[in-house]
Amino acid sequence: MQQGQPRIVIIGGGFGGLFTALELTNAGEVTLISREDHFLFTPMLYEYVSGEVEAWHIAPRYKELIDDQVRFVQGAVTEVDLAQREVAIEGRVRRIAYDVLVLAVGGVSNYAGVEGAEDHAIPFRKIAHADQLRQRMIETLDGVPPGSAPQDARRAATFAVVGAGASGVELATKMSDLLHDAFRRRGLSGDPRLLLIEMGDRVVPGMGGEMREFVEEALEKAHIEVHTHARVRRITPDGLVFEHNGEQTELQAAGVVWTGGVSVNPLVVNLNVEKDQRGLIIVEPTLQVRGHSDVFALGDTAYYPNVSPSLAGTAQLAYQQSGLVARNVRALLKGAPLDTKRFTELGEALSLGTENGAVLAGGRAFGGPLARQARFALYTQRLPTWHHRLRVSSSWFFEGTAPLPLGL
Ligand SMILES: Cc1cc2nc3c(=O)[nH]c(=O)nc-3n(C[C@H](O)[C@H](O)[C@H](O)COP(=O)(O)OP(=O)(O)OC[C@H]3O[C@@H](n4cnc5c(N)ncnc54)[C@H](O)[C@@H]3O)c2cc1C
């Protein structure tokens, strides 16, 4: 890298940060700082739990994605000093200075103050969480003695998913297929029990009726107990307590998975910039942070009004915004005018178990195994770098995408 080039620092290597970095190769001295050593294609974390995809498909290491033109620093940023134009990284004495900063640290699990949730629920945002969940399901099944009475096997293999947004639904249907399949393979009698607990009045509240029909059908087929208007009050090491119509139910569960929403990253909480009522950074239509023309923010950290409402807090939005940020960083460095853009929905694709899916594209929704295939095809195109896309698509084509049974 040449001396005297503008220093562009990107914090966060998710959909917003990684794709910005890939577009900014050669724009200056580019540094990508991220907590983990790998990117994560979150929309397929469900397929990772079920073994339909492997870690290297959806969580490639940054070193395999970015070339020498971008410096990668693994670490957690603890402070951004907007006045000195420096960022501090946990455990490092030297701070990293920037001329232009891109903030793309995403959000964190929102436990909504529910007692015990942070300590006892399994979150679902990272590869490590998916590993923990799969392991919990295997250990639970291993603990059911062969020949158990159906009601005993069912009680032992009870799991709950909190939150019936797209994430909760996709995860619950995947878990149900895996657990039912494991019961059959292990010769256990009866069925596992899976609850989906939602405080609102319906599942997938942000989605239109066409997609909800597929979702409701899939939940029914998977024998998932849906509890709407149900508020989780407490999570314990052995289960949870939820309330419906003022009545509390205590349930023993082998695992409670939390998909109950996203809140603001602590780094953003501590940043002294203008924010909206939820604590998201207010950005200009150019994605520059208000009052700080040398700082850009995008994805789950930023409030950007010029967007279809259904896109807020999605990978689709962060991905689309990365193109605008990269263009505007280049323009800023050249002294050229900055651009703005309205972002629109690219379509919706859901995984509904290991055999089915639902896709909404061009205003038309379709479901079933074909939708599952279409989702794989669609997501192949969204993975980072053509080289990685090629490797993954060959693997899916030649080696297949069958699930890996629990405990085999
Ligand atoms: C399980 C799951 C499934 C999802 N499915 C879909 C879907 O199907 N479609 C869709 O559109 N959206 C989906 N989303 C939402 C989508 O993942 C997010 O909206 C999107 O990732 C936001 O992009 P981002 O760049 O803002 O943040 P992220 O992609 O979350 O990236 C943030 C990055 O910052 C890093 N980081 C965080 N804090 C620090 C720090 N202090 N220092 C350094 N690095 C830090 C993180 O490690 C991470 O790499 C899903 C989310 C989850 C969790």
The ligand as an ORCA input file, in Angstrom:
! r2SCAN-3c Opt
* xyz 0 1
  C     -30.421    -15.600     12.030
  C     -30.666    -14.381     11.194
  C     -31.309    -14.509      9.973
  C     -31.541    -13.397      9.180
  N     -32.159    -13.581      7.972
  C     -32.326    -12.527      7.161
  C     -32.933    -12.698      5.874
  O     -33.332    -13.814      5.511
  N     -33.050    -11.617      5.070
  C     -32.613    -10.381      5.471
  O     -32.715     -9.434      4.685
  N     -32.071    -10.165      6.685
  C     -31.910    -11.211      7.543
  N     -31.354    -11.009      8.785
  C     -30.989     -9.671      9.202
  C     -29.613     -9.318      8.675
  O     -28.667    -10.297      9.051
  C     -29.156     -7.966      9.181
  O     -30.129     -6.997      8.930
  C     -27.862     -7.570      8.487
  O     -26.858     -8.525      8.759
  C     -27.415     -6.186      8.907
  O     -26.170     -5.916      8.333
  P     -25.110     -5.021      9.125
  O     -23.913     -4.903      8.247
  O     -25.750     -3.801      9.620
  O     -24.751     -5.879     10.414
  P     -24.193     -7.352     10.547
  O     -24.349     -8.123      9.292
  O     -24.794     -7.880     11.796
  O     -22.645     -7.136     10.764
  C     -22.119     -6.517     11.889
  C     -20.657     -6.900     11.986
  O     -20.037     -6.072     12.959
  C     -19.244     -6.870     13.827
  N     -19.180     -6.138     15.099
  C     -20.172     -5.903     15.969
  N     -19.741     -5.145     16.994
  C     -18.428     -4.898     16.740
  C     -17.416     -4.162     17.408
  N     -17.651     -3.517     18.550
  N     -16.187     -4.127     16.874
  C     -15.905     -4.777     15.716
  N     -16.830     -5.483     15.039
  C     -18.070     -5.530     15.536
  C     -19.996     -8.195     13.886
  O     -19.136     -9.235     14.312
  C     -20.438     -8.330     12.439
  O     -19.445     -8.903     11.631
  C     -31.129    -12.116      9.621
  C     -30.486    -11.979     10.847
  C     -30.260    -13.093     11.638
  C     -29.550    -12.947     12.956
*
